[in-house]
Amino acid sequence: MSRSKKTKIKAILRGKNHSISSILAGILISICLLGIIIPQTTAADYTNATNASYVAKAANEAKKVVKTIKVVITAYSSTPDQTDGSPFITASNKYVRDGIIANNMLPFGTKIRIPELYGNKVFTVEDRMNKKKGNYHFDIWMANRPLAINFGARTAKIEILEN
């Protein structure tokens, strides 16, 4: 690095060039706020899921099961290494939330249940997976990486519900 570039950087860090240091501070604050606000929003949705599932339970029980199939189920979270360039937006252009599931076989909006693991909770296909995962692989969105890792990989029957 040239001597003049080092001098400019030192001046910015010392605060001599207030406009550039203000911009850098604003960028850093924005990044920190995004890291705090976005996960709390999605975690809140996840935390309140039990209340929402209780309210929706009666409506979900009325849904007719069209087909039952045995599949592999894994989990993912909104981290760049597990998603594409927009980790909080699904392939169907919706924001991630509790109840989102990814699959390559079923159309967007398809409702499913995983009774062995989640009872009457209804999931909606709103995302896609890497093509090499195949059609009989489902990926549940979770609020954070540790939840997704702890879920692991499981084999279970899913119920595809009437729309």
N, C-alpha and C positions, 0 to 999 in steps of 0.2 A: 504494500500500500504506500502511495506517495506521501511525502511529508505534509503537503497541503491538505490532503484528504484527512490525515490524522488530526491536523490542527482544527479542521472544520468539525470533525466528530467531537473532539474535546470541547470546542466552543459550545456545541449543542448540548453536550452533557453537563457543562457548567452553567447553562442557562443564558449564555450571552446572546444567543439567537432565539428569542422568546417565541416567535411565530412557529418555527420548526419544532421546538421542544413542546409547545402547546399541542401541536398536531400529533406528535408522537405520544404524548400523555393521553390525549383523547382516544387514540387508537388502542392503546393498552387498556384503558378503562373500559372501552367498548367490548374488547375481547373478554375481559374479566366478567363484565356484566352478562354477556351472552352465556358464559360458562355457568353462571349462577342462576339466571332467570329461566333459561330453556329447560335444563334438567328438572327444576322445581315444578314447572308447569306440567311436564309429562309425568313426573313422579306423583303429582297431585291427582292426575287422572287415574294413575295406577292405584293409589291409595284409596280413592273413593270408589273403586270398581266394585267393592263388596256391596256398598249401598245401591249402586246402579244395578247390579245383578239381582239384588233382592227385589227391586221395583220391577225390573223387566222379566223376572222369573216366570210369572204367570203367562206373559205374552210368549215367551220362548217355548214353554211346554206345549203350546198349541201348534207350533210349527210341525209339519209332517216330515218325517224322514223319507227322503227319496232313495238314498243308497247308503250302504255302509261299506267302507273299505279299510284295509289294514295299510298303514303308512309309517314312514319314519318321520319323527317330529324332533326338530331342534329349535333353538332360540337365537335371536340376534338383538342387538341394540343399535342405537344411532351413533355409531362411531365410524369414521371415514374408512377404516380398514375392513369393515363389515358391510358397507354400503357404497353407493356411488358418490359423486360430488355434492349431492344435496341430501345429507343423512336424515333430515327431519321431514322430507317429502317422499311419499311412496310413489311407486310406479304409476298408480292411478291418479297422481297429482293431489293427494290428500295429506294432511299432516298426520304424523304418527300419533298413536294413542293406544290405550289399553284395548285389546280385542282385535287388533290388526294381525293378520296372518299372511304370509307370502306363500305362493304356490304357482307353478307354471301350467298346470292342467286346467284348473277351474277359472271361469271368467270372473272379472272384477265384480264385487258385490255379492258373490255367492256366500251364503251363510253356512257355517258348519259348527258342530259340537264335538268335543272330545270327552265323552262321558267318563272314561276310565281315569282321566287326569283332572278334569274341570267340571264334572257334573253337567248341569244345564247351561253353563256359560256358553254364549254364542260368540263365535269369531267371524270376522268378515274378511274375505280375500280382497286385499287392496294393494298388494305388493307382489313383486316377482323375485325369483332367485336366479343365480347363475345357471345357465342352460345345462351344465354338466350334472346338476343335482337331480334332474329327471322329474317326471310328473308325480311320482308317489312319495314326494318329500315335501313336508310343510315346515315352515319356519315362523315361530311366534315372535312378535315384537315384544321386547321387554324394556322397562324404563332405564335400566343401566346394565353395564357389562357384567358385573358380578352375578346378577340374577340370571343372565343368559348363559354364562359359563356353568353356574351351578345346575341349571336345567339339564345340560348335557344332551345326549341323543337317546331318544326313546322310540319304541315301536308301540303303536296303539291303533285302535279302530277309531275312525272318524265317522260322524254321521253328516251327510250332505242334506241340507234342509231345503224344503220347497220354498221358492221365492215368492 
